[in-house]
């Protein structure tokens, strides 16, 4: 079945897919456990590396935050129709059903784990995190999430130059966010959100939920998944909030010591 | 060409960074290099503890400015309070009960000004009214903003909209609980929007210390209208009323004078400065009368035209006081129409003291109490009259 999908997606996609580790066994692909390969402790020096947050593969244990069945129940695997598929999203697609695209949740899970890990590290280092969304239905949820984890949100019309021309917009030298989390990367008129480009210009890393009609290229940590269904967005908000809170908890602990 | 920053994902499952990757020191963020957040891991002495906060010069300058403004306002307030007490002593009043109105009167007395524009005359007001409100420091020493919506640019305004939605959601949950208990909203507590309007845009801008666009003000009204339309909106009455301005009933505000009593014990009310067009009138209405009307010593036949006579009689007929009161009027200037109009307004204005509130409201609706401020327009040079032009010649 996978061969059929590979053939239908084209040669460029095939090479892309092969990059993303298809050497796993079929059984492990179908399992719902998160696929984290933790390297065994080989020597004394390994213990040291594990104590260092930046050398640990998953210092904040973000892999415990969700399972693939959680993603499935939150409808994260639903994409849009084949006609609106962005070329660069092809590696993340499992297939389609009645013209509706389905994300490969194994790939999504891996990307999501990386994104959550990165978010937790930024929070650990005391960075400013900005949640961005242009979905009017979920704007309140996103703002509440930001408020709960004491970070920042922007769910309104994006004035051009907030990052690139901040001196003019805010009137004084301001500290820009250290991470932008996009709950959806498209704005209301279905063009890419200006903040994606601005963050890239200002070297601000970005985490973003990319749907089948989105362009993942400018995002540092794209997370392929559904960005329209409320329960999916609520799940993302919950996960990012958890990751940030964990990072902050560790920060506080390490400062107190 | 937009630089694409990609972090290399090696075969092992954790993220590592190449040496040419992002560091805050190398990155072109506006937050300068004194902030020591670093992600380099290739060096062995990488920090295990989170980095220490440092402040930049620009940040220090900003915080300094915000602090100075606060101190300035405090100092000005102190000076104002002391000055008010001095003023009260000068005027021989009690400093404890010296209000802003007394201050204004005192300043007008001590510093008489011949200037026409009221705003140009000397005044003494608390500094909050004089100096435009400035936002306090919006971020702390580490550069982290205090407000969670700081990056929108209009934090206070969008926080307000957020609170409205929060209230709507809470009211929805409450309504669900009530429905499950088979209860309905209390009709006696329903909020009435009559007699008040939403805060005007300039007042809202002053309160939020943020300039607002028309579309944003419209969004504010829309959000609040939505909140008010909820059946349980009375539960958040306090929140709504903060942003509601009562429309003042001008008629209710006016103080209707009590009639004075003359030697015969008859009540009377005098209104001077009854103006209409070029006429000036002074009207006295005496109660316990028999319907006598005297204008400049003459009766109703002072006016040759019937229309002028009808104008004068109309307020008396409407209030049914024709046989109950005597009217004495003194009128100068203008023509019959202007004089009649002036006297009519004077009579109606005096009759307020002899008549109940309902009738006053009816008089107001009839237009008897409205001052007609229209004055004759002047003739302009180059024209035959006010509007009439000279004959237009094509060539």
HADDOCK unambig.tbl for C-alpha pairs under 7 A between the chains (distance, minus, plus):
assign (segid A and resid 36 and name CA) (segid B and resid 13 and name CA) 6.94 0.50 0.50
assign (segid A and resid 37 and name CA) (segid B and resid 13 and name CA) 6.56 0.50 0.50
assign (segid A and resid 52 and name CA) (segid B and resid 48 and name CA) 5.74 0.50 0.50
assign (segid A and resid 53 and name CA) (segid B and resid 48 and name CA) 6.83 0.50 0.50
assign (segid A and resid 54 and name CA) (segid B and resid 41 and name CA) 6.95 0.50 0.50
assign (segid A and resid 57 and name CA) (segid B and resid 13 and name CA) 6.50 0.50 0.50
assign (segid A and resid 57 and name CA) (segid B and resid 14 and name CA) 4.21 0.50 0.50
assign (segid A and resid 57 and name CA) (segid B and resid 15 and name CA) 6.97 0.50 0.50
assign (segid A and resid 58 and name CA) (segid B and resid 14 and name CA) 6.96 0.50 0.50
assign (segid A and resid 124 and name CA) (segid B and resid 50 and name CA) 6.85 0.50 0.50
assign (segid A and resid 125 and name CA) (segid B and resid 37 and name CA) 6.88 0.50 0.50
assign (segid A and resid 125 and name CA) (segid B and resid 50 and name CA) 5.28 0.50 0.50
assign (segid A and resid 125 and name CA) (segid B and resid 51 and name CA) 6.50 0.50 0.50
assign (segid A and resid 128 and name CA) (segid B and resid 144 and name CA) 6.99 0.50 0.50
assign (segid A and resid 140 and name CA) (segid B and resid 162 and name CA) 6.82 0.50 0.50
assign (segid A and resid 147 and name CA) (segid B and resid 148 and name CA) 6.35 0.50 0.50
assign (segid A and resid 151 and name CA) (segid B and resid 148 and name CA) 6.14 0.50 0.50
assign (segid A and resid 152 and name CA) (segid B and resid 148 and name CA) 4.50 0.50 0.50
assign (segid A and resid 152 and name CA) (segid B and resid 149 and name CA) 5.91 0.50 0.50
assign (segid A and resid 153 and name CA) (segid B and resid 148 and name CA) 6.37 0.50 0.50
assign (segid A and resid 153 and name CA) (segid B and resid 149 and name CA) 5.69 0.50 0.50
assign (segid A and resid 154 and name CA) (segid B and resid 149 and name CA) 6.51 0.50 0.50
assign (segid A and resid 154 and name CA) (segid B and resid 151 and name CA) 6.59 0.50 0.50
assign (segid A and resid 154 and name CA) (segid B and resid 152 and name CA) 5.73 0.50 0.50
assign (segid A and resid 170 and name CA) (segid B and resid 153 and name CA) 6.76 0.50 0.50
assign (segid A and resid 173 and name CA) (segid B and resid 58 and name CA) 6.48 0.50 0.50
assign (segid A and resid 173 and name CA) (segid B and resid 59 and name CA) 6.94 0.50 0.50
assign (segid A and resid 174 and name CA) (segid B and resid 31 and name CA) 6.97 0.50 0.50
assign (segid A and resid 174 and name CA) (segid B and resid 143 and name CA) 6.91 0.50 0.50
assign (segid A and resid 175 and name CA) (segid B and resid 30 and name CA) 6.47 0.50 0.50
assign (segid A and resid 175 and name CA) (segid B and resid 31 and name CA) 5.07 0.50 0.50
assign (segid A and resid 175 and name CA) (segid B and resid 143 and name CA) 5.49 0.50 0.50
assign (segid A and resid 176 and name CA) (segid B and resid 29 and name CA) 6.95 0.50 0.50
assign (segid A and resid 176 and name CA) (segid B and resid 30 and name CA) 6.96 0.50 0.50
assign (segid A and resid 176 and name CA) (segid B and resid 31 and name CA) 6.84 0.50 0.50
assign (segid A and resid 200 and name CA) (segid B and resid 3 and name CA) 6.82 0.50 0.50
assign (segid A and resid 200 and name CA) (segid B and resid 4 and name CA) 6.84 0.50 0.50
assign (segid A and resid 201 and name CA) (segid B and resid 2 and name CA) 6.62 0.50 0.50
assign (segid A and resid 201 and name CA) (segid B and resid 3 and name CA) 6.84 0.50 0.50
assign (segid A and resid 202 and name CA) (segid B and resid 28 and name CA) 6.11 0.50 0.50
assign (segid A and resid 202 and name CA) (segid B and resid 29 and name CA) 5.77 0.50 0.50
assign (segid A and resid 203 and name CA) (segid B and resid 27 and name CA) 6.06 0.50 0.50
assign (segid A and resid 203 and name CA) (segid B and resid 28 and name CA) 6.66 0.50 0.50
assign (segid A and resid 203 and name CA) (segid B and resid 29 and name CA) 6.91 0.50 0.50
assign (segid A and resid 218 and name CA) (segid B and resid 4 and name CA) 6.16 0.50 0.50
assign (segid A and resid 220 and name CA) (segid B and resid 5 and name CA) 6.44 0.50 0.50
assign (segid A and resid 220 and name CA) (segid B and resid 6 and name CA) 5.91 0.50 0.50
assign (segid A and resid 251 and name CA) (segid B and resid 50 and name CA) 6.37 0.50 0.50
assign (segid A and resid 254 and name CA) (segid B and resid 49 and name CA) 6.18 0.50 0.50
